[in-house]
């Protein structure tokens, strides 16, 4: 990367871009009831939209190939511009069929185009010595930007809704959601323009192509053995991210937990949920810095254990609302640490530069399968059970997956140690 552009300037810009795209994609975390009322859809239909969005998870595979073959800068800019257009379309309250097409498009722009390209840039910015800090800063700044954007959206939503109600005397939720989607459309368009001028050009694209062709022609037995070890490490990291992301996904159930189980008013819940997002930058950055100072698997393991402990308290103890809010803050902090650390596990594996994008794509494909599985699971659970019971069962399943992930995490650490020991014996 060209030094004149500034490593941290580019990292901040990518974090802002990711924050804008994924806050729009997962807007239901703050505005689930508002989206349902504005579009006149049920929670089951909303979950169906997120199933469609989750199907785009298969796009992580071509996303990695795109990141290795094309200019990552151009791909990022294109993704931002297209997402801005889709956000504007959401502002016009499309039909449910139209919503299905739009959410399918959001899956393409956020996953197929944006994801692996921006992660490849970040991995190259971090190198091997500061990967924990760089990934922690990425997720922390992304979380900070998401919290900022969500807070602005909440203020705009409340302002527009109250203005509409005072002027017409009718419910203003639809009008409030409209201004939220327009806000994200303008924001994404501005970020795409800024990226044109501040994101450094990808000067290694042609070199990567040549190396990729050469490496496929010259494979030795030793390289094949290394590939087998690498594949196993990639599968283990993917499974760890799968479980960690599942725990992070529990935050999306907090909206239902607040409004339905704990009977918190919609506006109050929106402010509480927006406030929880502010834990993301603190937790992710803290986790990233700790992961560079202490063993990464220990920091990740502790974060997962404490996150699950907090969810258990919310599920099984009758507590005052203020205590519940504090526990949600704690769980959100731990979930942010999980996200800030789990990608730094790439430190333990060595991937050729020309294959980095595809490796990120493979790990993302497996690791982010909860984007498909959990909404699909939610559709069936919420059809079969009342919302309160469905939310409880959903969180219980997430706890089970998190427990399996912990076991895989400690196995991964022991496996990496064995590989390093074997390599040291062969290369004294």
WODA-V560060 format. One line per field, one symbol per residue. ss: DSSP state (H for helix, E for strand, L for the rest). phi: phi as a letter, one per 40 degrees, with the letter a starting at -180 (. if undefined). psi: psi as a letter, one per 40 degrees, with the letter a starting at -180 (. if undefined). A space follows every 50 residues. Layout:
ss = ???
phi = ???
psi = ???
This chain:
ss = LLHHHLHHHHHHHHHHHHHHHHHHHLLHHHHHHHHHHHHLLLHHHHHHHH HHHHHHHHHHHHHHHHHHHLLHHHHHHHHHHHHHHHHHHHLLLLLHHHHH HHHHHHHHHHHHHHHHHHHHHHHHHHLLLLHHHHHHHHHHHHHHHHHHHH HHHHHHHHHHHHHHHHHHLLLLHHHHHHHHHHHHHHHHHHHHHHHHHHLL LLLLHHHHHHHHHHHHHLLLHHHHHHHHHHHHHHHHHHHHHHHHHHHHHH HHHHHHHHHHHLLLLHHHHHHHHHHHLHHHHHHHHHHHHHHHHLLHHHHH HHHHHHHHHHHHHHHHLLLLHHHHHHHHHHHHHHHHHHHHHHHHHHHHLL LLHHHHHHHHHHHHHHHLLHHHHHHHHHHHHHHHLLHHHHHHHHHHHHHH HHHHHHHHHHHHHHHHHHHHHHHHHHLL
phi = .ccccgcccccccccccccccccccbccdbbdcccccccfbccccccccc ccccdcdcccccccccccbbccccccccccccccccccccccfccccccc ccccccccccccccdcccccdcccccgbcbcccccccdcccccccccccc cccccccccccccccccbgbdbccccccccccdcccdccccccccdcbcc cccbdccccccccccccbbbcdcccccccccccccccccccdcccccccc ccccccccccccfcddcccccccccccccdcccccdcccccccbdccccc cccccccccccccccbbcbcdccccccccccccccccdccbccccddcbb bddcbcccccccccdccbdddcccccccdcccccbcdccccccdcccccc ccccccccdccdccccccccccccccbc
psi = ihddehdddddddddddddddddddfedddfdddddddefiidddddddd dddddedeeddddddddddihdddddddddddddddddddefgiiddddd ddddddddddcdddcdddddddddddaedfdddddddddddddddddddd ddddddddddddddddddeiheddddddddddddddddddddddddddhi igeedddddddddddddghidddddddddddddddddddddddddddded deeddddddddefhiddddddddddddedddddddddddddedihddddd dddddddddddddddehhiidddddddddddddddddddedddeeedeih hideeddddddddddddedddddddddddddeddiidddddddddddddd ddddddddddddddddddddddddddg.
